[in-house]
Amino acid sequence: MTNTADLATRYRRVLPSFLSPYYAEPISIDRGEGGYVWDLEGNRYLDFFGGVLTTMVGHDNPDVTAAVQRQVAKVMHTSTLYLSEPMIEFAELVAAQSGIPDARVYLTPSGTEANDAAILLATSFRKSSQVLAVRNSYHGRSFQTQAITSHSSWKSTALSGLTVQFVQGGYRLRSPFRDLDDEAYTDACVNDLVQLLDMTSAGDVACLIAEPIQGVGGFATAPDGLFGRFQKELANRGILFISDEVQTGWGRTGDHFWGYQAHDMVPDMLTFAKGVGNGITLAGVVARAEIMDSIHVLNFSTFGGNPLSASAGSATLRYVLEHDCQANAKAMGERFEAAMRPVAEGAPWIAEMRGRGLMWAFEVCEPGGIEPDKARTNEFHEACKRHGLLVGKGGLYGNVIRLAPMLNVTTDEIDEGVAALTAAIAEI
Ligand SMILES: Cc1ncc(COP(=O)(O)O)c(C=O)c1O
């Protein structure tokens, strides 16, 4: 019979070396239920990462599982060449929730393709190949989305057909403006954006793409309102704003349904992926009709809007709305923060605990400063595993521990996670 060690050997033999499983001794995940997963040997872990914020409302969520099983038995694939109710119904639900007026929804299999489509739309609509992104961003693995990624450890190429410039704002801890208060920091970033546009752009820029909270970047969080201020400057020049909600959507931030809502603005487009299929591949871009319909040739994604994915999406979204998962994210996030803030403040090597709702990060540095400490981050990660807790890593220097519990996480699970983290921190 297969065991975990066996799988590790086979993984390394057949998968590319740029994929790297977590932990010195990688773990297998054989099955999951609610907030927990089990490995092949039957060890149980509390899952506070959800396969990178993607299992969102619990493993084997009965509503989602039933919807998928019903759809599997009916038809698994149609394509957009035919009318498929699951696809249309899911698009209707997303359009209604998006906050974008006269919304059109283009469905894709991954977040990368959603962002690629958004950039295609913006550059076509604006007839410009100039794009702005935010420093410390991650937007995907394809050729174009790598060009708008500002993360040297995740950037496989500098080649691109786009002219991309990166603005200040998303990652405050390592910004030259970090010592300013919220208002002054926001002013400094807005002034920098304006100067960049005035001094370095060649006329009409197509768009700015931003993550309201930078995911891979270690849940780096700009002050509320910053992106709204950016949008005012951009809108004056006709430049579009794309909100990459791949990690921040569906109520995860607690205070809002979408990350952009913390910034007192409505974007021209938003992109989504990860959690909305609760583990089934599903992503897309929402845009105003005038932008979406600016493509005048055929543009087709074989798996985009697949009925299986779409039925998982509608079931997940309905679950989120009917169970008010946003309110749960807020309440559980507050409980988590109240318990963890004093523990983090007592560890001199945790330079910053940041986040909101059910997105929390600990940036690990040399005590007393912001020199990244990757070795200690790995120790922290391993210690969490020993205490039965799965968490993620991230950050520009791989020195951030990230947590994203399920949106329907319970108080007992939060308390169990806090106990595991506290014990792990004490051990280091
Ligand atoms: C903010 C953000 N955008 C886009 C992507 C790319 O999504 P995918 O991995 O589904 O292609 C990711 C993936 O981590 C992400 O975090």
The ligand as an SDF file (V2000), in Angstrom:
LIG
                    3D

 16 16  0  0  0  0  0  0  0  0999 V2000
   -3.7790   37.4670   -6.1020 C   0  0  0  0  0  0  0  0  0  0  0  0
   -3.5950   36.3260   -7.0590 C   0  0  0  0  0  0  0  0  0  0  0  0
   -3.8900   36.5080   -8.3550 N   0  0  0  0  0  0  0  0  0  0  0  0
   -3.7540   35.5090   -9.2450 C   0  0  0  0  0  0  0  0  0  0  0  0
   -3.3040   34.2670   -8.8710 C   0  0  0  0  0  0  0  0  0  0  0  0
   -3.1650   33.1690   -9.8620 C   0  0  0  0  0  0  0  0  0  0  0  0
   -4.1730   32.2450   -9.7060 O   0  0  0  0  0  0  0  0  0  0  0  0
   -4.0060   30.7330  -10.2480 P   0  0  0  0  0  0  0  0  0  0  0  0
   -2.9350   30.0950   -9.4190 O   0  0  0  0  0  0  0  0  0  0  0  0
   -5.3810   30.1530  -10.0660 O   0  0  0  0  0  0  0  0  0  0  0  0
   -3.6370   30.8240  -11.6860 O   0  0  0  0  0  0  0  0  0  0  0  0
   -2.9900   34.0230   -7.5190 C   0  0  0  0  0  0  0  0  0  0  0  0
   -2.5030   32.7060   -7.0750 C   0  0  0  0  0  0  0  0  0  0  0  0
   -1.9760   32.5290   -6.0020 O   0  0  0  0  0  0  0  0  0  0  0  0
   -3.1370   35.0860   -6.6010 C   0  0  0  0  0  0  0  0  0  0  0  0
   -2.8590   34.9230   -5.3080 O   0  0  0  0  0  0  0  0  0  0  0  0
  1  2  1  0
  2  3  1  0
  2 15  2  0
  3  4  2  0
  4  5  1  0
  5  6  1  0
  5 12  2  0
  6  7  1  0
  7  8  1  0
  8  9  2  0
  8 10  1  0
  8 11  1  0
 12 13  1  0
 12 15  1  0
 13 14  2  0
 15 16  1  0
M  END
$$$$
